[in-house]
Amino acid sequence: VVDLWYLYYTFSQSALEIHLTGVMAGNTLDSIQGTLTKYRLNGNNWVEFGTRNVNITNASNGTIFTWLVSSQYVKEKIEYKLTVLDNGGVHYFNNIGEDSHIRYNFVAGPYNAITPMGGDRHHFIPAASLRANGYDSGTAYAIRMVRLDHHKTGSYGSSSYVSECTSLLANKEYLALMQHEVNDLKSIADPDGRYTNLQTKYYYEIVECALAYDKLFGSNLFS
């Protein structure tokens, strides 16, 4: 067997890399040519943001191409269209129109200190509930989210949901309030289909928010 090989891709916060594996010694691929295109999610729409040509000859095992492209939006994807020539054979690869190579840029922090980057800022505790109880919603912790995810949260556009949170906060039921928010995110399936639900998708940001609100409320739940 001399023509068994595999192309795969990694899309980190700093770069897209194309890797080649399975090529036997002395039997490099003749050439790999094509284009890579980066898209950023702005609200609910993909916007093209740059292309890179690929032109590789005599490719062997390892990382064969690197596109240094830093993460600047809440959700980005790369589409590829490549042609591989090898020992007289022609092979075509593309993921045009697919969301198969995605990276996210989530963060938790004070609402006024984080930027949406094409998404939304979601208060872990509803802003109206915070204001009604004398807290500054501008400095309270929020999560940078994909807009579609944010619009699926219980507090988005639901006065009854927010009213329930406001009452829990007024009664100093801090643990119940934070569990209420976690349960809401856990009940929502990830629209991208990459995670079980929004609680797992934003797991680390939820932990940061819980610690920040524990400090804000002085509840000492996690000390």
N, C-alpha and C positions, 0 to 999 in steps of 0.2 A: 504494500500500500504506500503510494507516494503522493497522493493528492487529497489527503484528509486534513482539513484545516477549519478554523473557526474564527470569525471576527466578532468581537464584543466591545461594548462601550461603557465608560464610566463618566458620569456627569457630576462633578463635585462642586463645591461653592466657588472654586477658583478656575476650573478648567474642564473641558471635554477631552477625553483621551480615547483613541481607538487602539485596541489591542488585537494581536494576532497570536494564535496558539495552534499547535498541531503540525506545523510545517517541519518536515524531516530535514536533517542536516544536508546541505548541498542542494536543496530543492526549494529555493525561494519562489514566492509568487511573482509573476512577471510585472504586473502593475495593478495599482488601485487608483482609480480616478473618479472624481465627482465633486459634489458640493455638500456643505453643511450649512444649515440656516437656523438662526436663533430666533425664538419668539418669546415675547413677554406678555403675560396676562394683565391687561389693563381693565379693571372692572370685570366684565364677563366676556371680553373680546381679546383674541390673540392678535398681537401686533408684531409684524416682522421687524427684527432689529439686528441686521447684520448677517453677512454670509462669508464663508471661507471655502476656497477651492482646495481640493485634495488631489495631489499628484505624487504618488509614491511608486518607486520602481524597486524590483528585487527585494521585496519585503520578507523579513524573517521573524521568528518568534520575538514577542515582547511588545512594548508600547511603540507603535509605528507612526502615530500622529498625535500632536497635542495642540489644542486651541485654548490659549489662555484667555478666559472670558469670565470676569468676576460676576457674582450674583448681585443684581441691582433691583429686582422686582420680587414680589411675594411668591410668584410662581413663574417658572420659565421652562421652555422645552427646546430640544434640538431635533430637527428633522434632517435626515441624511438621504442622499441619492448617489449610490456608488456603483461603479462597474469594475469588476475584477477580471483581469485577463491572466490565464494560467495554463501553460502547456497547450495552447490552441483553443482552450475553452473560454467561453464568456459567461460571466455570472452577474446578475443584477440584484441589487439590494436597495430597498427604500422603505421608509416608514412615513411617507407623505400622508398627512391628514390624521395621523395617529398621535396619541399622547403617551408614547412608550418610553421616552427618555426625558424625565421630568426632574426638576429640583425645586425645592421650596426655600423660602427665607422667612421663617417665622421668628418672632421675638416677643418677649413680654417686657413691659416697662411702664413708667408713668405715661398716661395718655398723651400729654403734651410733648413728651420727649421722644416719641417714636413716630415714624412716618409710615403712611399706608403702603407705599411702593406698589401701587396698582391694586391694592386690596382695601380692606377696611380695618379700623381699630375697634375691637370689641371689648367693652368693659366686662371684666369677669364678674363683678357685681354691677347691676344696672346703674347707669349714671343718674337716672331720676331717683332711684332709691337712695343713692349716696347723698345727693343734694337735699332730699327731703329730711335726711337725718343729720344735716350740718357738716357733711364731708365735702371736700373739694374734689369734684370729679375730674378736674384737669390734671391733678397730680396722682390720682388713684391709678392702680395698675390696670392695663389693658393688654390685649393680645393682637398682634398683627395677623390677620386672617385673610384667606381667600374670600372674596366678596360673597360668592354663593354659599360658602360655609356660614358666614356671619348672618346672612339672611335666613338661614334655617334655625338659628338659635331661638330658644323660647322667649327671650327678652326682646327680640327684634319685632317691633310693631304690635306687641301684645300688652295692653294696659293691665289686664288681669294678672298676667305673669309678673309684671313689674310690681304691682300692688302687693302680691304675696311676698316678694323679696323685701319690699319696703317694711312690711309688718314684721318680718323675721328680724330685720336689722333694728327696728325700733324696740323690739323686745329683747335685744341683745342675745338672740339665739344664733350666735356666730357659726357654730359648727353645723347646725341645721341649714343655715344659709349657704355656706360653702358646699355642703353635700348636695344641696338642691341644685346648684349650678353645675357641679360635676355630673350629677345624674342626668341633667338636661343634655349635656354634651355627649354623654354615654348613650343616650337614647337615639341619637341622630347618626344614621349611616353616612359614611364618608362618600360624598358625591363622586369623588375621583375613583373610588373602588380600590384604593391602595391600602387603606386601613380599615379595621373593623368598624370604627365609629370616630366621631370627632374627639372623644376623650383620649383615644390612643394617638390620634393624629397630632394633637397639640399637648401631648402628655407633659413634656418638660416645661412648657410655658404655663400650664395649669399649676404645676408645682411651684413655680416662681410666684405666681399670683397668690396662691394660698398662703405662702410664707409672708408676702408683702401685706396682705390684708390682715393676717394674724397680728402683724406688727402695728398696722394702722389702727385696728380695733383694740389693741392691748389685751387680746383675749388669751394669749399664752397657751394656745392649743397644741403647739408643736415644739415647745421648749422642753 
